[in-house]
Structures are given as C-alpha cells and as structure tokens.
Amino acid sequence: MNRVFNFIACHYKRILFAIGVAIASLALGLVWAGAFPLPQEEDYKPFYPVLCAVIIGLLGGLLTVWGLIGRRLKANTCFYTVAAAVLAFACMAIPYMDFGIYPFGEKTVLLIDMYHQYTGFFIDLKHRIFEGGSLLYAGEYGMGSNYILLFSYYLSSPLSLIAILFPENHMTEAMLLLELLKCALSACFFSIFMRGVFKRNDWTCVAFSLMYALSAFSLAYCWNIMWTDCVALLPLIALGLHKLINEGKYALYCIGLGLALISSFYLGFMLCLGLVLYFLIVTLEQKQSLKSFLKKAGRFALGSLVGGGLAMCLILPTYFAMKGTTSSGGELPEIWSNQMTLIEMLSRHYFAIPSAIYVFELPNLYCGLLSLVLLPIFVLNKGISTRQKLANCGVLGVLAFSVLMNKPFLLWHGLHYPNGLPYRFAFIYVFVLLLIGIKSLRAIKTASQGSIFASAACGAAGLIICEQAELIEDTFRVLCLSLLFIAIYAVSLLVIKSGKRRFAGAALALLVFAALIESGSYASIVLKMTGEKEAFASYDGYYRGYDTRETAVDKVLELDPNREYRAEFASRRTTNDAGIFGLRGMESYASSYPAATLEAMKKLGYYINGVNASDIRTFNTASDSILGLKYIISTQDKPYLEQLNELYKVEGAQETLWIYENPYALPYAYLADARLKGWESSGEAVFTNIADFFYRAAGVEELFTYVSLEDIVAEEMNAEEIVPGRFDFSPQAEEASFTINGRAEKSGILLGYNSDPAVKGLQASVKGLDIGDCIEDDRVINLGLCEAGDELSLKGRTTGASNAYIRLAILDTEKLAQGVQILREQAIKTEVFKPSKIKGTVTAKQGQILFTSVPYDKGWHIKIDGKRVKPLVLGGAWIGLEVTEGKHTIEMSFVPEGLIFGIVLSILSLLALVFIIRRKRVEK
C-alpha cells in the first residue's frame, strides 16, 4: 500500500493529466457520436454514442498512461501489435452492433455478393466436406462447371475452415466473424511489419496499422472476403521480402506469397506486381554495388518462384479454367486516355469520402489525412536522401499513373475491365503511401518548419479545391473536421520536430490519438454509407423458409436419388439456391461461370447478364426439356404451372411450396440423328434454335407457330414492322407507349421474346386479360396456355429509339411430346452417375451420335469401350460423342486441366523451400 501512495505522490501530476485527458476524450466521443450519428431504429438506442464515448475515453487514457509506463515495456513486447488488432476489430464491430447486426438485432452483414454468393457457397462447401461431395466438379451450378475455379474464386482462404464449423443456419454470423477477423489481421500484420522493418514498437505502430486496416479500400470491400486475405498478408510478405534480400531468409516471404496466391489468385496477381515495385523501393533507396543488387534480385526471383510454386496446385487449374470465362482475354486500347482528373483523384484521399463499389466510380485511396500531410514533408525533407525520395515517390507515381490512365489500369487487371469494384490494386497504393508516411515521421526532426507549414497548407488547399469542385459530400462537417485534423497533425509535427522532450511526448501522443480517432470514426461513416447504398439483408429474410426448402429438396432427391435430372427453385432467394440446397441446377451467379455455357443458354432463350449469371425465372418448356429440367419447386403464383404435373405439397411455418414435374424432361444423355452435328444456334432467333434442335435430333418439324403481329397502335412515336418480328420504334417523347395486336392460329403454350432492353414493361394479354411476367431481359417468357382463335396483344413502352426483335410463338405440345418420346427411347442406361464420373451403355444405330447436356470442358476425359475419344462440341457448349452402330460403354471422368501438374509443382516447390532453409542453417 505504501508503494501505491509513494507512486501517486511522485506521479500525481501525470495521473491528474491522464484523468483529464480521459475525461476530455469521453466528451469528444459524445460530441463525435452526435456529429455523425449512425442510423437508428424507431426506438432510438443510445448504445452507439455511449460505447463510442467510452472507447475513445479509454483510448485517450491509455495513450496518456503510455507516458507513464511506455518506457518500461520491453522492446520485443507484442502489446502494441495486440492493441492494433483489438482496436481494428472494435472499430468495425461497434458500428455493426449499432446497426443491429445479428445477434444485436435482426440485420446481417450480407450485402451484394456476400448475400448472393459467399454465404451460399460456404454452406455448399460445408456440405461437400462433411457429406462427401465432389471437390472437382460442381454439377449443381449453371448446368455444371469446374469446382476448383469456383473454390479458388470464393472459398480458398485458410480462414474458410472457421466458417464451415458454423451451423449452416448461422452462416451469416460466420461472415461477420470473417470480416472482423480479417480486419484485425490486417492491423496485426502491419504492426509486425513496422516492428520488423522500422524497429518501431509504440503507439505509432497502432496508428499506422489502423490507417491501413481501416483504409477506404479495406472498408469498401470488407464484404468481399475473398480479397481481404491479400490485403492482410501484404505487410507480412513485405517484411519477408526484407528478410529475403537482406538476410537470405526465404521462409516468411515464400510461405506468405504462396498463401496469398492460394487465398485470392486475382488480387494475388496484383500483389505480385506490387512486390516487384516494392523490391525496387528496398533496393534502389540504398547505395550498393551492381553485384550486390544482382545478388538481391536473384534471391527475389528465386523466392518468388518458390512462393508462387507453392500455390501451383490451385493456381494452375484455375488458370486453365479461367480461360473459358468472360474474365479472360482482352487487349490494350490503342489510344491513351485518362480515367479521371487529377482533382478527382486528389479528392479520394480526404476524410469522409463515400466508398466506391460500382464500376464507373472513383478509386478508394483514403488512408488517413496524416499520410497526406506527411507526403510533402517527405519530399521536402533535406535529411532524406534523393535516392530514397526517387525510389519511394517514383513507385507511388507509377501507381498513381496506373490509377489515372487506361492502359496501365488494364494491365493491373489482367487486361480485363472490372465488372464492378473499381481500381482493385488500390490497396498497394495505400500501402506505399503509408510506407512513405512512416519514413517521413521517422525523419521529422530533419524537416524544416517551412515544409510542415507548406504541407498543411497544401492539404487544406487541396481540400478546398475538391469542395469547390463538389467532389466532397456533407461539406460543412467534413471540411471543418478535416481542417481540424490537418491542424492537429501540423502542430504535433512542429512540436515533435522542435525536440523539446517536455512537449514532444505529449505532441506525439496527440498525433497518434488524432490518427486513431480519425480512422475509427471513418470506419463508422463508411459502413453507414455502404449500408445506405446497399441495404443489409435481414436475418429472417435470408433464412425464411429454410427448413421448408430443405424438406422439398429431400422429396426431390427421393424421386431422383442420383440427381440424373435437373431441378430448380422457381421461387428463390438467390440465383444459386439449387446448388446451395444440393440440387443439380441450371442457374448460377458466379465469376467462374464458363462463357460458352452462358452464350449457349442465351441462344436457347434463357436470361444471362452477359458476364457471370444465368437464371430461368420462367418455365421455358422446350429448352428445359432439352437440358433435362424435370423438377420445379415453386409457390402457386406462376401462370405456367398448369403445364406441369403436381407431385407434392410441402407446408412449413413460414411458406408453402409445391413440387412439380416437367412431363417433357429428357435424360442427361441420349442418342440423336447425326444431323445434330450441324446444329449451330445463333443470335436472337431463339425459337429457330430450339426448333432446329428437335428437327435435327428427332426429325420433328414446325415445333413453333409464330403469331402474326401486325396491328400496331402507337402514342407519341412512329412504329412499324420492318420484317416479321422486327419492329422499328422512333419515339417523339422521353417515354412513349404502343400496343400490338394479333390472333392465335393454334392451341398450345404461348411464349414471348423481346430482344431490346429499351422496350420496357412489355405485357402480353389473352382475351384482354394480362398474363405472365413482362417480356423483357432478352429471354423467353412462358405466358401460359392459349386456344386457337384467342385475341392476343402486347402493350409496352420505349425509352429511346429501338430496333427490337419481338416474337409471340405457340409451342405445339403434341409435336414436342413426339420428339421427346423418340429421344427418350434412345437414352443412355446409367450404371454410375456422380458429379465427376459417369458411366452407362447405349445401343446405337447407324448415323447416330450421343448428345449430352453436360457442358464441354477440357477436364472431361471420355472413353468409349475403354478407348479414349475426343468429344464433339454441339450447339457451342454441349458434349457430344460420335458412336458406331452397336452397343457401347460410355465412361466420362472429370479431372480439372492442370491439376495434376500443379500438385507436382507445389510438392517440388515445397521440397525446394525445405532444402533452401536447411542449407541456410547448415551454412550458419
């Protein structure tokens, strides 16, 4: 007790100062919470302001106590590393808690791709691992595709193992945990980087670590968890690069690089380019001989080869599979052009800017105003060598040029223009900008007072210019707070530069405190902005009717235990529902979708987004039959359900589902006439493509009868039919309407098609009654049954000049049944049917081929009677086989192209790494 009193007596001034700072921080927290309140429910919760104030108050107190005990902490303590991770975790968790994210409310962190893709894919991965599903082929998604590619796109992070341990009805919480955990790891690894490279182990490590982990890039894409591993690992790999070229230690660099490439091959590619630039910084800022430089370059090249080789087991099969997607290919544009103005780019460095998610938005470059203030000081500091300035600022300039100009921008993205989430290499820019800031702060005592004043003035001037250009939202608060932070940083740097020990410690604490407050508050602002732009999904909404759907799927699997036929949800939550629940589906929304399959489905009348998604939304009778769609799970609100056979009714607490059977569904493989080899589907003529299949495969003619649409009534536009089915609309107003009338000549299933997105809300009616969904999205729409003589009409509007292909066609169900019967009688007799292995027998006649609704992929290895054969590609996408007359055994097995060779390369790389490490130890 006496020691306590003695300590208080000796340090009472500092203790009182610490208490004062804590109280002031608490007040600042309350002011901040009032200035930037997060969206609240109707019954206002004071949870966020109080918690925010307490956290800021404790942080202020800790920073002050640092002055008391900071010097007593050992140099190798992990206190600051842990503090960085904990604070980063808290800065994201606190706003989420106030948003009412489950379990603190009824919302989830699911938005955009996390809702439609990640969560479902993690549930599916859990099923595959614990229930023995295929890890090579995904027959459940988009007709079937290479699962290795889907896995490497979305699921290959080692942290995925955490998610699959969660129950599937709590996978949303797993997504939340992964977001928070990866943010914490980003801060943790950046702190380790600073400690290892700059020998910093104090609160400045925490500040810069939070600036990195809570940068605009990290927060804008925190939901895109396949990328955040590379962001987190970059500082660790950079530290490994220092150890590699300076000490000859390969382990950290090689393992970190391999892990990053496995976790996200796409950002891993950008990270590799960034590491080349970082290598140039590390080597060129030091004076050294050519021999020394070449020695370091050799180490870097060898380490990169070994590190990349460790990931080849996944990268190589991914590379081959990627070549078949819409993300592959591309060319550099011939003309140089700028992506944005310099002022627009400058505005992305300031506080409280809205995060960018969509393709034509500006880059996410913000990582704290302190980094912006320290950059000019670094350039003007005479104590920093010219060599060091050129190396660091030169690389930053290359990255800035890549942001501004189109050609280097495309090179960073592998010559493929992003479909969304712009400037995906911006995390490397953020890293280099913070790197310069750290070096500038370390050398602040050699900087002139004029350079600090000039830097602050430049920062303020840039802010005002951006505000005048209307590039910053919520200008009054943002302007005031930004100028306040810039002033705090400038004053703190001036005091630190003065070297007066009495005030330098307090100034450094103030600078760190302001940086922490800025980063933490920015996190809450950006998450608020993201939540307003893309609403967080509700917990109940995502899991609503989950048990009922599982029961319905179990019923379907009882009917078709081997999943030889396809099944789909007509009423769904996501496009991937069939795959998530274990059905062999047709729909998919994934960047791993093969481009050829997408295009072939479009030509059969299905909707595709042109990039990575397809869905059925309606029963496309003839096409669904070709591709083996037999079971449909739906609510009773679809006009085409009367064309199907009702099998089961599944009642649940939240919804009721019905299971229907398509009476025309064909099996996955059947013999057809050899004329099918000439089947070439094309363009908008979807009904011709379908009819041509049945004519060539089964000899059925005149499957469709087109409705003659001639009587056109238009308002405020000129409208005429140029050729049958091709309409020219020339509106005289921003939006003009039209009506086209016709009459059904036959009875059958009425189908509609509209090729032009400028034609909106195209609604069909029979006998004056509106039926079915709107005919749009460049797809075939099932409008139900019609009778010969029924009066038909189409009503729509146009939003611009249009040259639309619009068709109403009547499907002759008798002829469809005739063709289906012919092909069913020649179906394969299945012996084995698994996702990656199929075996069966067929007895062919002369002049026949085998058609399968399995999409073509080079990974399929096919044998007929034990002999390897090369398959045909029918209709641009489907596997076909030439067979001779007689009985044959067909075997199909799938091994992703490049998988075996990739595994061999990874094993060899691992052995090489072990050899290098052991040799290094022996040399010591």
N, C-alpha and C positions, 0 to 999 in steps of 0.2 A: 504493500500500500504506500509505503514511504517513497518507493521508486516512482510510483504514479504521480504523487504530489511533486516530487522533485522534477519530473519530466514536464509537468504542467507549469511549474514555476519558471523553468528555463525556456520554455517554448510558448508561453501564454499568448504572445503577440501573434505568432504564426497560427496558433489554434483559433484565436479570435478571427484572424483573417480568413482562415479556412471556413469557419462557420458563416462569416459574412458572404463569402463567395457562394457557398451552398444556398444561402437564402436568396441572394441575387439571382442565382441560376434557376431556383424554383420559381421566382417571379417571372424570369424570362420565359420559362416553359409555359406558364399560364398565358403570358402575352402572345407567345407563338401559337399556342393552341387556339386562341381567339382570333388571331390574324389569318390563320389558314385552317379553318375547321374542316374536318372530313365529313362526308355526307352521313347524316344520321337517320335513324328510323323515325317514325312519327312520335314515338315517345323518346324524347331526347335523352341520350345516355351521357353522363359526364365522365365516362370511363376514359376516353382518349385524352382529354385535357389534363386530367389529374395524373394519369400514368405518364404522359409526356412530361409534365412538370416534374414529377418525382425522378424520372430517369435523368433529365437534364440537371436537376439539382444534385443528384448523386454523382453525376459525371463531373460537375464543377467542383464538388468537394474532393473527389478523387484526384483531380488534377492539382488541387492545392496541396493535398496530403503528399502528392508526389514530391513537392519541395521539401517535405519533412523526411520521407523515407526513401526517396528515389535513389540517392547515392548509396544506400545500404543494400539495394538489390544487386545481386551478383550479375556479372556481365552476360552469363550464359542462361539467365533465367528465362522461362517461357511465359512469364506473366503477361507481357505486352502482346505476345502472339495470341494467347488465350483471350485477352481483353479485346483484341481486334475481331476475333471470330465471334465472341459473345455479343459485342455491340452490333456487328453486322447482322447477326441473327435477329437481335431485338429490334433493330431499325426497320426490318421488314415485317416482323411478327406483330408489332404493336399496331400499325395501320390495319393489317389484316384482321386483327382481333376487333378493332373498332368497326370495320366494315361489316362485322357479323359473319365472318367466315367460320364455317362449322369446325369445331364444336362450340364456338362462341356465338353462333347464330345459324341461320338457315341458308346461307350462301356457301359457295365453294370457290376455289381459285380457278375453276375451269373457265377458260375463255379461248376463243379462236381454235387453234389446232389442239390445245390441251383438251378441249371438250370433244372435238370430232375425231381425234386421232390417238393421242398419247394414252389417255386413261383406258380406252378400249383395248389398245394394243398391249398394255401391261396386263390387263385381265386375261387376254388371249395367251400371252406368254406364260402366265401362271398356270393356265390350263395345259399348255403344251409340256411344261416341265413336270408338273405333278400328275398329269393324266397320260403322259406318254405320247403326245402329239408330235408331228414331224417338225424338225428344226431346219429342214432343207427346202420344203415346198409348201406354199400356202394355197391350198385348193379353195379356201374359204373366201378369198378376196378377189374381186374382179375377174372371175372366170378361172383364176389360178395363176400364180406367179412365184418367182424365186423368193423364198422366205429370208434367205441370207441378206438380200438387199433391203427388205423391209426392216429386218432386225438391226442392220448397221445404220439405217436412217434414223431409227427412233429409240432403240432399246439396248444398244450395245454398251452403255456406260456400266462399269462395275457396280455403281450405286443402284442399278436396277434391281439388284439382288435384295435390297431393302424393300422395294415396292412389292415384289412378289410374295413377301412374307405377310403382307396385309390381307385380310379377307377381301374378296372381290367387291363386297358391298360397302367397303371402307377404302376403296382405292383413291377416292378424292382426297382423303387425309394423307395418303402416301404421296400424292402430287404436291400437296402443301409442304410436307416434310422435305421432299427433294428440293423444292425451290429454296427453302430457308437454309438447308444444309449446304447446298452448292454456293449460296451467297456467303455463308460463314467460311467455307473452304477458300473462296477467292480472297477474302481478307486475311485468313490464316497464312496462306501460301505467299501472299505479297509481303506480309510481315517477315516471314522466314527469308524471303529474297533480300529485303533490306538489311536484315541482320547478317546474312551471309556475304553480301556484296559490299555494303557500305558500312558494316560494323555498327549499325545503329540498333540500339535496343532501349528505346524510350517511348514516350507518348507520341513522338513524331511518326514512329512506325505505325501506331494505331491510326493516326490521322490519315496518312497516305494510303494505308490499307483500306480504310473505309471509302476514301475517294475513288479507289479502284473498284472495290466490290459494289459500290452504290453509284457507279457512273451511269450516264444516260443509256449507254448500250446495255449494261447488265440489267438495269431495271426495265427497259423497254421490252427486252426479250427474256425476262425471268421465267415466263410461262413456257418458253421454247426450250425445254430442259435438255434437248439433245445437243445444244450448243454450249451450255454453261460449263461443261466439263473442261473444254478447251480454254475458256476464259479463266477458270480457276487454275489450270495447270500451267499456263503461260509463265507466271513468275517463277514457278518451281523449275521449269525447263530452262529458263534464262539463267537461274542460279547454277543449274547443272552445266550449262554452256561455259560459264566462267571456270568451273572446276575442271571441265574437259580441256579447254585450251591453255589454261594456266598451270594446272597440276597434273594433267593427263589422267584424270579420274572420269571414267566413262559411265558408271552405273546410273547415276541420277539422270543425266541427260538422255541416255538411251532408253531407260525404262519410262521416264516421263514422256518422251516423244512417242514411244510405242503406245503408251496408254492413251495419249491424246488422239492419235490416229484411229485407234480402236473405238474410242468413245464417240468421236464425230469425224468421219472421214472428210466431210465437206469443209468445216472450219479448220480441220487438221491440215488440209491443203493450204489454206491461207496462213495458218500458223507456221508452216514450213517456209513459206516465202518471207514471213516476218522474221523468222530466226536467221535467215540469210542477211537481212538488213541489220539485225541486232549483232550478228557476228562482225559485220563491218564497223559498227559503233565501237565494240570492245577492242578490236584490233587496231583500227585507224586512229583512235584517240591517244594511242601510246606510241612513243618513239621506239622503233625496233628495226632490226636488220631485215633484209629480204629473206634470209634463211629462216629467221625466227617466224616471220609472217607465214611462209610456206609450211613450216612445221605445224603451226596452229591451224592453218587451212586444211592440212592433211588430217589432223585429228578431228576437225569439224566434219569433214567429208566422211571419214570412216565412222564416226559416231552417228552421223545422220543415216548412213546406210544400214548400220546395225539396228538403230532405233526404228527406222522405217521397216526393216526386215522383220522385226518382232510382230508387227501388225499385219504382215502379208497374208496370214491365214484368213483375215477378214477383208483386207483392202483389195486383194487380187480378185476374188469372186465378185466383190462389189463393183470393181472397175468394169469387168466384163458385162455384168448385169446392167450397169448404168448406161452402157452404150445403146441399150434398147429402150430407154426412157426419153421423154421430151426434154429432160435436162441436159442431154448430151449434145455434142456438136456445137456449131455456131462459128461465126467468123468475125474478125475485127472490122468495124466500119471503115470505109475508105476515107471519110472526111473526119478531121478532128473537130470536136465540138465540146463546149463546156456543159457540165451537169447543173451548175448553179453559179451565182455570182459570188465574189469574194465576201461581200457583206452578208449574204445568206449563210455562207459557211461560218463566218465570224459569229453570227447570232446563235449558232448551235453550241457555243462554248459558255453561254451565260446561264445564270440561275433561273430555275422555274420555267424553262422552255418546255413545251409539250413534247412528249416522246413520239418518235416516228415509228410506225408499224407498216404502213402500206407503201406500195412500190414507188410512187412518184413523190414521196415525202423526202425531207432533207435528212442528213445523217445524224446519228446520235453520238455527239462528240464531247458533251459536257462531262467533266470530271472534277469539278470544284473550281471556284474562282481563284483559289490560291495558285493553282497550276498556271492559270492565265497571267497572274501577276508576276510569277517567278520567271516566266519565259523571257520577257525583255531584259530582266535583270541578268539572266544567264548570258544573253548576247552582249550586253554592255559591260559585263564584269571583266576588268583588265587582269584580274587574278586567275582567270580561267584561260587556258592556252587556246590559241587559234585553232590548233589541230583538234582539240576537244569540241570546240564550238562547231567546226565544219562537219565533224563526224556525226554529232547528235542532231544539229539543226538540218544537216543535209538529208538524213534519213527521215526526219519529220517533214521536210519539204517534199520528199518523194511520196510520202503517204498523203500529204495534203494535195499534191498534184493528182494523185490517183483518185482522190475524192472529187476533185474539180473536173477532170477531163474524162471523156468517154472511153478512150482506148485502154488506158491502164486500169480503169474501173472494171472493164470487161475481163481483162487478164486476171485480176484478182478473183473474179467469179467464174473462172474456168471457161470464158467465152460464152457464158450463158447469162442472159439478162435475168435478174431475180424476178420471180412472180410476186413477191411481196417482201417485207422485211429488208429495206434497202441498206446498202453500204455495210455488208456483213463483216468486212475486215476492220471496222472502226475500232474494235477492241484493241487492235495492235497500235493504232494511232493514240488511243487513250494511254496505253502502257508507255509508249515513248514520250508522250507529253509529261506524264508523271515522273518518268525517269529524269528528264531534264529538270523538272521542279525539285527533285531530291538533290541533284548535283548543285543546283543554284542555291538552295538553302544551306547546304554544307559549306559553300564558299561565300556566304553572305557578308562575312567580315571584310572581304577584299573588295566588295562592291562599293561604289560611291553613293553618297546620299542623293546625288542628282539622278542616278539610274533608278533608284527606288521611287523618287517623286515622278520621274518620267514614266515608269511602268504603271504606277497608279493612275496617272493622267491618261495614258493610252487605254487602260482598261475602262475608265469612266467614259472617255470619248467614244470608244467603240460601242459601249452600251447605249449611249445617247443616239448614236447614228443608227443603230439597229432599231431603237424605239421609234425614231423618226420615219424609218422605212417600214414601220408597222409589222416588224418581224418578231416582236415580243408581245405576248398576251398579258392581260392583267397588269398593265404597265405601271400604275402608281405604286402598288405594293412591291412589285418586282424591282422596279427602278430604285426605290428607297432602300430596300433590303440589300440589293446588290451593291449599291454605292456604300452602304454601311459596312458590308463585309470587306469590300476593297479597301476602305479607310482603315479598318481594324488590321488587315494584313499589312498595309503600308506602314502604319505606326509601329506595329510589333516588329517588323523587319528593321525599321530605323533604330529602335531601342536595342535590338539584338546586335545590330551592326556596331553600335556605339561601344559595346564590350564592357559596359559597366555591370559588374556582377550583381549589384544590389537590385537592378531592374531587369537585367537580361533574362533571368529565370522566370520572372513574372510575365514578361513580354512573350517568351516562348510558350508559356502555359496559356496565355490569352490567344495566341495564334492557333495553337493546337485545339483549344476549346472552340474557337470560332469555326475551324475547319470541320470538327466533329458535328457541331450543331448544324452547319450548312449541309453536310452530307446526309445526316439523319432526317432533317426536315425535307430535303429534296426527295428522299425516298417516299415519304408520305404524300408529297404533292404529285409525283409521277404515278404512283399507284392509284391515286384518286383520279387523275386524268385518264389512265388506262381503263379504270372501272367505268368511267362515264362514256368513253368512246366505245368500249366493248363490254357490255354488262356481264358481270359474273353470274354464272349459272347457279340456279338454286339446287340445294341438296335433294330436296324432294322431287324436283323436276327431273334430275338425272337418273334417280333410282326408281322413279314412279313406275309401278307395274313390273318391276324387275322379276319378281317371283312368278308372276303370270306368264311372262315371256319364257322363262326357263321351263315352266311346265309345258307350254305349247311346243317348244323345241324338243322336249323329251318325247312328246307324242309323234312328232315328225320322224324322229330317229327310231321310234318303234316301227314305223311304216317302212323306213328305208335305213336300216342299221349300218350299212356300208357307205351310205351317202353317195350312191351312184347317180342320183338325180340332184338337181339344184333346188334350193328353196330360198325364199326371201320374205322379208317383212314389208308389207305394203304400207303399214303404219309404223313409223320408226322414230327413234330419237336421233340417231346418227346414220350416215351413209354406210358405216362399217358394222351395223348391228348384226347382220347374218354371221360374219366372221367372229365377232365378239362372243356370240352365243353358240358357236360351234357348228353352224350350218355351212354347207357348200354353196356359197352365194354367188351372185352376179355383180353386185355393186361393190364399189371401193372408193375410198378417198385417201390416197397415199402417194407420196412423191416417187415411190418405187413402181408405180403402175407402168407396164410396158406400153410404149406409144403405139405399136402395131395393133394391140388388142383394143386400145381406145378408139383408134380410127376405124377398125372393123366393126365395132359396136355402133359407132355413129352411123355407118353406112347401112346398118340393119334397123335404124330408127330409134336408137337409144340416145339419151342425153349424155353428153360429155362436156366438161368445162374447157376442153382443149389442152389441158395441162396434166392433171393428175386425178381426175374423178369421173365416175360414171354412176348413173342411178337409173332405176326403171320407173318409179313413181306411178306407172300405169301398166296394165297388162297388155303387152304387145304380142298378141296371140300367136301369129305365125313365127316371128323371130324367137319368142320364148320357147316355142316347141322345137325349133332347130337346135337351140342351145341347151335343151334339157331342163327347163324350169318347170318343175312338177308341183311343188307345194308353195302356197302363198298364205302367210299369216297376216290377218287383217282385222280391222274393225268393220262394221257393216255400213260403210258410208261411201262405197265405190260403185259406180254405175256398171262396171264390167263383171261384178261378182256373179250375176245370174248366168254367165257363160261358164262358170266353174262348178265343180261338184263339192258341196259342203260335206266335210268329214267329221269335224269335232267342234264343240264349243267349249272354250276354256274360260271359266269365270274366276276372277280374282277380286281382291278387296278394292283395288284402285282402277281396274279396267277389265273389260271382257274382250276376248279375242276369238276369232273363228279360223279354223284351218281349212283351206280349200285345196282342191286338186285340179290341175290342168289336164283335161282328158286327152289333149293332143301332144303331151310331152314325149319327146324322143329320148332314147338312152344316150349315153355319152359317146358311143361308137357304133357305127352301122355301115353296112355296105351300100354303095350307091353306084349309079351308072358312071362309067369313066368320063362321060361328058363333063362331069363336075370339075375336072382338072382345068377347064376353061372358064370357070366361074370367076369373074372379076367384078366385084362390087365397086360402085363409084358414086361420088358426089351426092347431090340432093335426091337422086332417083331411088329413094329407099324402097318404095313398093316394087319397082322393077328389080332391084337387087334381091328382094325376098322371093318374088315370083320366079326369077331366073334360077334360084337355088332349087326350088321344087321341080321346075321343068327339067333341069339338068340331072338332078339326083333321082327323081321318081317318074319323070315323064308327064307330070301334071301341068296342064296349060290353063291360062286365063283364071288364075287364082284370084285376081282382083278385078273389080269393075269400077272405073272412075266415075264419080258424079259430075255431070256437066254443070259447071258454074258459069252462067252467062249473064244473068240479070243483075246488073250492078247499080246500086243506088249510093251516091256519094255526096257528102256535105262538105263544102269548102275545099274541094280538091277535084282534080281530074283523075279518073281511074278507068283503066281499060285492060282487057286480057289480050296480051300480045300473041301468045301461042297457048295451047291448052295447059293450064296450071301456072302460067307465068303472068303475073299482074304488075302493071306499072302504076304506081301511085305518086301523084305530084300534088301535095297539099299546099293550100294557099294560106294556111294559118299554122301556128306552132303545133297544134294538135287538131286533126280532122278525122271524122268517122266515116264508115262505109258499111254497107250491107250487100252481101252477095247471096242470091237465091238459086236453088236447084231442086231436083227431084230424084229420089232413089229409084233406080230401074230394077233392082233386085233386092231380095231379102238377104240379110247376113249381118256381120259385125261391121259397124261403121267406125272407120279410123280416119283421123285427121293429121295433117302435117303442115307446118309453116316454117320456112327456112330463114326468114328475115327477122332479126330482133327489133327492127324499127316498127314492126307491126305488133301492137300491144293488145292484150286482153281479147284475143280472137276467140269468140264464144260461139259454139255450134248449137243449133236448136232443131228439134224434130217436131213438126206439127205445132210450131210456136212455143214449145217448151224448151228452156235451156237444159242442156245435158252435158255431163262430163266436165273435166278440167279445161282451162283455157288452152288453146292450141298454140303453143309457143316453145321457146327454148330449143328449136331445131330438133324436134323429136316427134315420134309417132304417138298420138294420144288415142286411147281406146274410148270411144264415145257411146258404147253400148250397142244394143241390137236395134235394127230398123227393118221395116217391111217395104216391099215393093210398092211404089206409088207415094210414099211418105214425102211431104214437103220439107225441104231442108234449107237452112240459111246459116250464114256466117256473118257475125257482127264484130267489128273491130275498129281500131283507130291507129293512126300512124303519127309518129313524132318527127318525121322527116321524109324526104324523097326515098322511095323504095322500089326495088325490082324483085318482088317476092315470089317464091315458088310455093303456092298454096294448093293443097290437094285434099279432097274427101274421097276415100276409097272404101268400097264394100268388099269385105273378105267373104268368099264363098266357103262356108264351113264344110259343106259336103266334099268339095274338092280337097280342102285341107285334110279332112279325115281320110280321104282316099290316099293321098300322098304319105301321110303318117303311117297308115296301115302297111303300105308297101315297104317302107323303110324299117318299121318295127320287125317285120318278118325276117329281116336280114341283119338283126342286131347281133353284136358280139355276145358270146356266152362267157360270163365273167367267172374266173377262178380266184383271182386276187384283185382287190380294189383298195389301194391305200393311197394317201396323198402323193407319195413319191415312188410308188410301184404299182403297176397294173399288169395283169396277165389274163388272157382269155383266148377263146378259139372262134374262128369264123370259117364258114364253108362258102367260098366264092364261086361265082360263075364267070365265064369268060367276059371280058370287057367291064369289069367292076373295079372299084377302088374302095378303100376303107376311109370313111370320114370320121373324125373325132372332134368333139367340141372342146378339146384341150388346146390352149394357146401354144403356138410354136415357141420353143426356147432351145438354144443350143445345148442346154443342160440335159435335155431328154436323150437317152440312149435307147434305141429301139432295135429289137431283134424279131425277125420272122423265121420261125422254125430253127431258132438258135443262131441265125446268121445276122450280123449287124447290117442294117439298111439305112439309107438316107431318106428322111421323110419328105413329103411334099408340103408346100405351104398353100393352103386353099383359102380363097377369099381374103388374102393378105395377112391372115393371122392364125388359121387353124391347122392342126397337124392332120395330114392325110397320108395314106400308105398305098403304094401300088402292090397289088396281090395277084398271083396267078390263079388259074382255076384249080379248085380243090380245097381241102381242109388245111388250115394253118393255125399255128400257135403264135399269138402276138404277145410280146413282152416289152413293157416300157418301164424304164427306171430313170430317176432324176438325180443327178449329182451336179450342183452348180459349176459352171465353167470356171476353171481356175482354182477351185477349192483345194484339190489335192496338191497341186504345185505350190499354192500359197502356204499350206500347212508345212510342207517340206522346207520352204524358205524361212518360215518362222522358227522351226526347230534348228536349222543351220545358224540362224542369227543368234538364237539363244546360246548355242554352243560357242559361237564366236565371242559373245559377250563374256561368258564364263571364262573362256581362255584368256581374254584380254585382262580381266580382273585378276585372275590367278597369276598371270605373268607379271603384272604390276606389283603384286605382293612379293613375288619371288625377287624382283629387282630391288625392292626395299630391303 
